[in-house]
Amino acid sequence: MISRELGMQDDKAKRHRFELQPWWALAALAWLLVTSLLAWQQSPRPNPLQAANERSIVNTLLYPIEVNATSRLPSMPGALYGLHMHADGKRGWAVGAGGTILSSTDGGRSWLAQASGTQADLSSVSFLADGQRGWAVGVGGTILTSTDGGRSWVAQASGTQADLWSVSFLSDGLRGWAVGVGGTILSSTDGGRSWVAQASGTLADLLSVSFLSDGLRGWAVGGGGRILSSTDGGRSWVAQASGTLAGLWSVSFLSDGLRGWA
């Protein structure tokens, strides 16, 4: 009998230890409400692309943990067709549909829109090593130029309505070439203030052009595996056998003029 009473007392003691006191329940509810309110009022992390190992303890406490933080990043309504990154790996420009021009000064972590002054689709952009003088080309013979890193753009008269797919200038900022549909090749010797058509000898769409620093040896590539080369600054072009019918979107040669890829 005594043992039964002791057992019952022991059971009551155990139940008492595990009973949730009312004030504990109220404290937990209050804590939940306060933390939920604070979390709701937290501002989003300033840089959604910042790696976790780059965040300070204070930064971690101030801003919430986001699983899909990149979904907050602004997205362009149209496609981007051309990109040029400076040799410093920080400055860059991208062009695309509806006259879109974007610039970055931090290696692409953030991008700012630049006013192009046109609604034409832009397909290619190129800047000189100074990061100030640049050109962009696009549909309807559109050619734009900038002398201040893209903060402002001015239209240049191309003399053609053909869609232009690529532009390239030498380091002097004077001699440049642009290529486009129907075998279009334009050249300039005055920084783009005036453009002259060059006879390409083809009706294939030309999608990329590149010249060596001497301004004489250059190549253009395009649809149907077309490859053209010039040794006189583009005054004359000769077809080269590519061995393919695939469209070629880009071409680049080393300074020796021998080793190249398309």
VOKENU-624536 format. One record per residue (C-alpha): x, y, z. Coordinates in Angstrom, 3 decimals. Layout:
<rs>
R       c1       c2       c3
R        X        Y        Z
...
</rs>
This chain:
<rs>
R       c1       c2       c3
R    0.000    0.000    0.000
R    2.766    2.344    0.978
R    4.650    1.486   -2.219
R    1.549    2.290   -4.323
R    1.203    5.669   -2.633
R    4.869    6.397   -3.210
R    4.520    5.423   -6.878
R    1.509    7.699   -7.333
R    3.367   10.586   -5.715
R    6.323    9.957   -8.015
R    4.034    9.988  -11.084
R    2.493   13.275   -9.950
R    5.944   14.780   -9.513
R    6.959   13.743  -13.035
R    3.767   15.175  -14.541
R    4.325   18.381  -12.624
R    7.817   18.752  -14.069
R    6.509   18.484  -17.639
R    3.483   20.706  -17.227
R    3.706   23.945  -19.255
R    3.203   26.872  -16.976
R    0.822   29.568  -18.315
R    3.400   32.346  -18.059
R    5.861   30.326  -20.157
R    3.230   29.966  -22.865
R    2.539   33.708  -22.782
R    6.261   34.515  -22.931
R    6.760   32.213  -25.929
R    3.794   33.762  -27.749
R    5.071   37.277  -27.050
R    8.546   36.325  -28.321
R    7.035   34.896  -31.490
R    5.018   38.059  -32.126
R    7.974   40.384  -31.496
R   10.422   38.467  -33.688
R    7.839   38.122  -36.460
R    7.222   41.864  -36.394
R   10.946   42.623  -36.505
R   11.507   40.176  -39.354
R    8.625   41.696  -41.309
R   10.130   45.171  -40.968
R   13.652   44.127  -41.940
R   14.850   45.743  -45.142
R   16.191   43.407  -47.839
R   19.902   42.797  -48.081
R   21.493   45.664  -50.078
R   23.511   43.312  -52.264
R   21.561   40.119  -52.967
R   24.548   38.599  -54.791
R   26.984   38.969  -51.868
R   28.462   35.608  -50.933
R   27.728   34.316  -47.427
R   31.423   34.204  -46.503
R   31.744   37.912  -47.364
R   29.054   39.017  -44.889
R   29.995   40.392  -41.483
R   28.288   39.257  -38.277
R   26.496   42.611  -38.051
R   25.349   42.290  -41.655
R   24.022   38.812  -40.961
R   22.055   40.032  -37.952
R   20.660   43.121  -39.651
R   19.339   41.467  -42.796
R   17.260   38.319  -43.255
R   18.462   35.108  -44.847
R   17.059   34.983  -48.393
R   16.873   31.778  -50.386
R   15.997   33.436  -53.706
R   17.519   36.877  -53.214
R   18.412   37.167  -56.903
R   14.712   37.246  -57.771
R   14.755   40.821  -56.436
R   17.255   41.896  -59.078
R   15.811   43.999  -61.892
R   15.563   42.172  -65.211
R   15.554   43.616  -68.681
R   12.290   43.383  -70.633
R   14.219   42.471  -73.791
R   17.169   40.373  -74.873
R   20.810   41.413  -74.728
R   22.834   40.787  -77.894
R   26.295   42.226  -77.329
R   28.810   42.528  -74.503
R   32.170   44.247  -74.135
R   34.304   43.976  -70.994
R   37.285   46.211  -70.415
R   40.698   44.666  -69.813
R   40.542   45.778  -66.166
R   37.714   43.277  -65.618
R   35.575   45.927  -63.927
R   34.132   48.165  -66.609
R   31.720   46.661  -69.099
R   28.859   47.449  -71.451
R   25.978   45.391  -72.795
R   23.525   46.247  -75.574
R   20.249   44.743  -76.693
R   16.650   45.118  -77.751
R   14.917   48.475  -77.906
R   18.094   50.527  -77.736
R   19.130   49.021  -74.401
R   22.601   49.943  -73.167
R   23.805   48.849  -69.735
R   27.101   49.665  -68.053
R   28.950   48.202  -65.092
R   31.948   49.406  -63.099
R   32.236   46.446  -60.725
R   32.783   43.483  -62.986
R   29.075   42.978  -63.667
R   27.858   42.746  -60.062
R   25.610   45.706  -60.782
R   24.425   47.329  -64.011
R   23.053   50.778  -64.782
R   20.979   51.731  -67.802
R   22.428   54.339  -70.147
R   20.306   56.539  -72.408
R   21.006   55.477  -75.974
R   18.574   57.872  -77.640
R   17.246   55.134  -79.922
R   14.655   52.377  -79.906
R   16.567   50.323  -82.464
R   17.828   46.899  -81.414
R   21.569   47.082  -80.758
R   23.669   44.017  -81.519
R   27.281   44.928  -80.776
R   29.304   47.321  -78.623
R   33.020   48.046  -78.456
R   35.136   50.427  -76.357
R   38.749   51.514  -76.581
R   41.285   50.850  -73.840
R   40.644   54.282  -72.296
R   37.103   53.153  -71.445
R   35.762   56.462  -72.740
R   35.427   56.162  -76.503
R   33.040   53.504  -77.734
R   30.629   52.499  -80.468
R   27.436   50.488  -80.701
R   25.674   49.245  -83.842
R   22.304   47.721  -84.609
R   19.347   47.358  -86.925
R   18.572   49.802  -89.714
R   22.199   50.872  -90.030
R   22.221   52.323  -86.516
R   25.621   53.482  -85.269
R   26.086   55.250  -81.933
R   29.248   56.652  -80.416
R   30.268   57.827  -76.954
R   33.267   59.789  -75.713
R   32.458   59.669  -72.000
R   32.236   55.992  -71.147
R   28.655   55.692  -72.340
R   27.101   58.402  -70.172
R   25.949   60.009  -73.418
R   25.545   58.585  -76.918
R   25.379   60.337  -80.293
R   24.106   58.843  -83.556
R   26.467   58.619  -86.512
R   25.369   58.487  -90.154
R   26.206   55.033  -91.491
R   24.886   55.595  -95.015
R   23.032   52.268  -94.978
R   19.737   50.807  -93.792
R   21.234   47.324  -93.471
R   21.186   45.724  -90.029
R   24.670   45.861  -88.519
R   25.867   42.963  -86.369
R   29.382   43.866  -85.276
R   31.712   46.841  -84.831
R   35.425   47.030  -84.133
R   37.861   49.956  -83.840
R   41.630   50.127  -83.621
R   43.327   51.632  -80.598
R   43.788   54.966  -82.383
R   40.031   55.475  -82.218
R   39.995   56.519  -85.863
R   40.010   53.380  -87.982
R   37.033   51.082  -87.555
R   34.793   48.583  -89.328
R   31.181   47.466  -89.031
R   29.594   44.454  -90.706
R   26.030   43.293  -91.209
R   23.410   41.586  -93.317
R   23.800   40.925  -97.020
R   27.573   41.103  -96.925
R   27.599   44.689  -95.644
R   31.009   46.029  -94.636
R   31.556   49.657  -93.650
R   34.833   51.322  -92.777
R   35.781   54.605  -91.146
R   39.062   56.475  -90.812
R   37.794   59.371  -88.696
R   36.303   57.747  -85.617
R   32.979   57.062  -87.285
R   32.127   60.596  -88.351
R   31.929   59.189  -91.866
R   31.520   55.623  -93.136
R   32.334   54.123  -96.520
R   30.975   50.857  -97.911
R   33.521   48.187  -98.817
R   32.908   45.456 -101.401
R   32.772   42.144  -99.541
R   32.060   39.947 -102.565
R   29.339   38.044 -100.698
R   25.650   38.327  -99.884
R   26.000   36.262  -96.719
R   25.148   37.954  -93.437
R   28.382   38.982  -91.716
R   28.209   38.694  -87.937
R   31.655   39.606  -86.652
R   34.732   41.561  -87.756
R   38.205   41.870  -86.289
R   41.402   43.621  -87.431
R   44.964   43.479  -86.172
R   46.623   46.568  -84.756
R   48.278   47.348  -88.117
R   44.834   48.117  -89.533
R   45.612   46.084  -92.633
R   44.981   42.442  -91.800
R   41.428   41.609  -90.821
R   38.740   38.940  -90.932
R   34.954   38.874  -91.100
R   32.748   35.835  -90.495
R   29.067   35.083  -90.824
R   26.277   32.849  -92.026
R   26.872   29.619  -93.918
R   30.414   29.278  -92.615
R   31.508   32.391  -94.486
R   35.012   33.683  -93.678
R   36.541   36.680  -95.430
R   40.033   38.076  -95.010
R   41.716   41.299  -96.005
R   45.336   42.438  -96.075
R   44.737   46.032  -97.147
R   42.461   47.460  -94.502
R   39.332   46.113  -96.115
R   39.703   47.699  -99.527
R   39.540   44.151 -100.879
R   38.252   40.925  -99.320
R   38.988   37.313 -100.186
R   36.870   34.315  -99.194
R   38.538   31.598  -97.131
R   37.398   27.969  -96.972
R   35.982   27.296  -93.501
R   34.976   23.685  -94.063
R   31.579   24.263  -92.457
R   28.147   25.616  -93.312
R   27.396   26.579  -89.721
R   26.874   30.216  -88.869
R   29.997   31.822  -87.404
R   29.234   34.467  -84.778
R   32.654   35.675  -83.744
R   36.262   35.790  -84.926
R   39.522   36.604  -83.168
R   43.203   36.452  -84.149
R   46.414   36.791  -82.181
R   48.770   39.668  -82.941
R   50.947   37.459  -85.167
R   48.086   37.238  -87.671
R   48.578   33.493  -87.993
R   46.686   31.927  -85.125
R   42.973   32.633  -85.018
R   39.581   31.178  -84.156
R   35.994   31.619  -85.379
</rs>
